[in-house]
Amino acid sequence: MYRDNPLKRISWADYQQLSVDERAPYFLRKGKPNHTLFAQQFDRPLVERICELATRTRRIAKTRGGMRFLQDLLAEKRAMLYFSQPSTRTFLSFSAACQILGMQTNEVRDAATSSEIKGESHEDSVRTFSSYFDLLIMRHPTKGFAERIAWLLSNSERPVPVLNAGSGADQHPTQALLDMYTLQRSFEKNGGIDGKRIAFVGDLARGRTVRSLAALLRHFDGVKAYFVAPDELQIGTDILALLDAAGMAYEVTGDFRPVIPQVDAIYMTRIQDEWDQAQESRLLDTSAYHFTVDDLGLLPPHAIIMHPLPRRAEIDPAVDRDPRAMYWRQVRNGMWVRTALIAMTFDRDNEIDRYHADLIR
Ligand code: NCD
């Protein structure tokens, strides 16, 4: 089943010479994501397919018979969750997604409990996981580490798929997919994602969810992004170059309030001060980038408020009661999107389509 894995056919040195766009085809198997490593590997049809599959899966899961069908779908597979950075939602939703599909899971969340403490390299640890498991879901503080592991495993006798559950301050592709799914569902009766205006607010320099989501939004027509942050925390020029190349409109500003009435969605983020060298962002006053109950009056009635969570003070909990607050739905959507992605990774998505077709007949 691991035939046709293009990462086998390229050396690590040659791979590293490739641009992000050139790398993407190396992660595909039969046109489906084998490894999921960064958002740039997903084009519009793939994003839409994953959304469709997520909706079908959640519909199927509503009945006992449907749940039995899902639990049989990947019953012969086991997944390893290797999270060497803190996580609540990403970890639990991946774990729940595996359970929905009948996969057994195991986890290493603290390198201090593994042989890494005895000096074993990350590479050898991961190679060990692949001996016992059929899927590796990993979060790691180092940019590009998941790619390295995907290449390494592809060139081993156990070339299991790798899903990046967050890599440094760089990428969080599955969060971007669930964010797209949330946008798509929210604007289902309002023209979909095309033509929407979306403000990203907070720490855009180190917010990997924003970087990944911006990369996906460029595939949609007439979308405009507003990057709202203090200069020190503004979005990276690499992401702006990506949007420029796609002809996507954007504005970069430090002034939050005037943006609120103009947008269809506001994507709030936390200040990622775990990356601070010398507490520099802790010393910044970022309170102008908080969304308060008063701001609800500025927000258009149809617009939505998103957040990848965890939040601190950037959204007042009193905002949660407003029907435009969508962040708790994002949490739930994440489970279904990850279920869909895993089913697709193992090329079982057509079985979901068939079951769903029978269900709605
Ligand atoms: C985010 C992350 O880990 O990148 N959380 C998540 O996965 N939903 C955002 C954050 O940590 O602020």
Residues whose N, C-alpha, C, O or C-beta is under 5 A from the ligand:
A	BS01	NCD	R89 T90 G166 H172 R208 T209 R270 P308 L309 P310
